[in-house]
Amino acid sequence: MKTLVDGRLCAEATSFGFRFTCVDCAHFSADDERCANEYPNLIHLRARCEPGAVLEFCKEFELC
């Protein structure tokens, strides 16, 4: 799912401690920075919540 980031999303993400990148996912292997489910993760790995950016959310994300 792709979402265009605006100021409101950034403010709410900060306020609620929104986590969405690979490093916060239960399926992330920190040793090799890969998804344990073998999904390509380059887009998700270094995603940032900045106005004007487009976030692409992973359907396999599980908060650890």
C-alpha positions in Angstrom: 0.0 0.0 0.0 1.4 3.4 -1.0 0.6 6.5 1.0 1.6 10.1 0.3 3.0 11.7 3.4 1.7 15.1 4.5 2.4 17.2 7.6 -0.5 15.7 9.5 0.7 12.2 9.0 4.2 13.2 10.2 2.7 14.9 13.3 0.5 11.9 14.1 3.4 9.4 13.5 5.6 11.3 16.0 2.8 11.7 18.5 1.8 8.0 18.5 5.3 6.5 18.0 4.3 5.0 14.6 6.7 2.3 13.5 6.6 0.9 10.0 10.1 0.1 8.8 11.8 -3.3 8.6 13.9 -2.8 11.7 10.7 -2.8 13.8 9.3 -5.9 12.1 9.3 -9.4 13.6 10.3 -10.8 10.2 13.5 -8.7 10.0 16.8 -10.4 10.2 19.3 -7.8 11.5 22.3 -9.9 10.7 21.9 -9.5 7.0 19.2 -6.8 6.9 16.8 -9.0 5.0 13.2 -10.1 5.4 13.0 -13.6 6.9 10.0 -14.2 4.5 12.3 -13.2 1.6 10.3 -10.2 0.5 12.3 -7.5 -1.2 12.8 -4.8 1.5 14.9 -2.1 0.1 12.0 0.4 -0.1 10.8 -0.4 3.4 14.2 -0.7 5.1 15.1 3.0 5.0 11.7 4.6 4.7 11.2 8.0 6.3 8.1 9.9 7.2 8.7 13.2 5.6 6.2 15.5 3.9 6.1 14.8 0.2 7.5 11.3 0.5 5.5 8.3 -0.6 5.5 5.5 2.0 5.0 1.9 0.8 3.8 -0.3 3.6 4.6 -4.0 3.7 1.7 -6.4 4.0 3.8 -8.8 6.1 4.7 -6.2 8.8 4.3 -7.4 12.3 5.4 -5.3 15.2 7.9 -7.1 17.4 
